[in-house]
Amino acid sequence: MHPHQFHIQRIDHMGLVAGMCKELGIANLLDSLVPNQSETRKISFGETVVSMLLNGLGFTARTLHMFPEFHADKPLDKLIRSGIEPEHINKACLAERWISFMNSV
């Protein structure tokens, strides 16, 4: 009999926050407000905002340059979507998405 390997990741209340964001379609709604997004982006504007909500409601108050570290031990495939890596959510990405949003409104 082979032992099973388990990997546990704590998401605390972030699962509820991410679930509500998905249920309400927050990322899709915000993406519709910023229609001219780069096709080569790793994470959309709406997904960036969801990651900021998770950080802000994570009671850690991590500054922008520490976003990759905050997300490093989180199951981003469950919280936001598969394919997103912690290094995709960085200061440059966050600034670029907000500039795009401000230029579109």
C-alpha positions as CSV (number, residue, x, y, z in Angstrom):
1,M,0.0,0.0,0.0
2,H,1.5,3.3,-1.0
3,P,1.0,6.3,1.3
4,H,-0.8,9.2,-0.2
5,Q,0.8,12.6,-0.2
6,F,-1.3,15.5,0.9
7,H,-0.6,19.2,0.6
8,I,-2.6,21.5,2.7
9,Q,-3.1,25.2,2.0
10,R,-4.9,27.5,4.4
11,I,-7.3,29.9,2.8
12,D,-9.2,31.0,5.9
13,H,-12.0,33.3,4.9
14,M,-10.5,34.1,1.5
15,G,-12.4,31.2,0.0
16,L,-15.7,33.0,0.9
17,V,-14.4,36.3,-0.4
18,A,-13.2,34.7,-3.7
19,G,-16.5,32.7,-4.0
20,M,-18.6,35.9,-3.6
21,C,-16.4,37.7,-6.2
22,K,-17.0,34.8,-8.6
23,E,-20.7,34.6,-7.8
24,L,-21.1,38.4,-8.3
25,G,-18.9,38.4,-11.4
26,I,-16.8,41.2,-10.1
27,A,-13.7,40.3,-12.3
28,N,-15.8,40.0,-15.5
29,L,-17.7,43.3,-14.7
30,L,-14.5,45.2,-14.2
31,D,-12.9,43.6,-17.3
32,S,-15.8,44.9,-19.3
33,L,-15.0,48.4,-18.1
34,V,-11.5,48.2,-19.3
35,P,-12.0,46.7,-22.8
36,N,-8.6,47.3,-24.4
37,Q,-6.4,45.0,-22.3
38,S,-3.3,43.5,-23.7
39,E,-3.7,40.0,-25.1
40,T,-0.3,39.0,-23.6
41,R,-1.3,39.8,-20.0
42,K,-1.0,37.1,-17.4
43,I,-3.8,38.5,-15.2
44,S,-6.7,40.8,-16.1
45,F,-7.8,44.0,-14.5
46,G,-10.7,42.4,-12.7
47,E,-8.6,39.5,-11.5
48,T,-6.1,42.1,-10.2
49,V,-8.8,43.8,-8.2
50,V,-9.9,40.5,-6.8
51,S,-6.4,39.8,-5.7
52,M,-6.3,43.2,-4.0
53,L,-9.5,42.4,-2.2
54,L,-8.1,39.2,-1.0
55,N,-5.0,41.0,0.2
56,G,-7.0,43.8,1.8
57,L,-9.4,41.4,3.5
58,G,-6.6,39.1,4.5
59,F,-5.8,41.3,7.5
60,T,-2.1,41.5,6.5
61,A,-1.9,45.0,5.0
62,R,0.9,43.9,2.7
63,T,2.2,46.7,0.6
64,L,2.2,46.5,-3.2
65,H,5.8,45.3,-3.6
66,M,5.0,42.4,-1.3
67,F,2.0,41.1,-3.2
68,P,3.9,38.1,-4.7
69,E,4.9,37.0,-1.2
70,F,1.3,37.3,0.1
71,H,0.0,35.1,-2.7
72,A,2.9,32.6,-2.6
73,D,1.2,30.1,-0.3
74,K,-2.4,30.7,-1.6
75,P,-4.2,28.3,-4.0
76,L,-4.6,30.9,-6.7
77,D,-6.1,28.3,-9.0
78,K,-9.0,28.0,-6.6
79,L,-9.3,31.6,-5.4
80,I,-8.9,33.5,-8.8
81,R,-8.4,31.1,-11.7
82,S,-5.9,28.5,-12.9
83,G,-2.8,29.7,-14.6
84,I,-2.1,32.6,-12.3
85,E,1.2,32.5,-10.5
86,P,2.1,34.7,-7.5
87,E,4.8,36.5,-9.6
88,H,2.1,37.6,-12.0
89,I,0.6,39.8,-9.2
90,N,3.3,42.3,-8.7
91,K,3.7,46.1,-8.3
92,A,4.2,46.7,-12.0
93,C,1.1,44.7,-12.9
94,L,-1.1,46.5,-10.3
95,A,0.1,49.9,-11.4
96,E,-0.4,49.1,-15.1
97,R,-3.9,47.8,-14.5
98,W,-4.9,50.9,-12.5
99,I,-3.5,53.2,-15.2
100,S,-5.5,51.3,-17.8
101,F,-8.6,51.7,-15.8
102,M,-8.1,55.4,-15.2
103,N,-7.5,56.0,-18.9
104,S,-10.7,54.2,-19.8
105,V,-13.1,56.1,-17.5
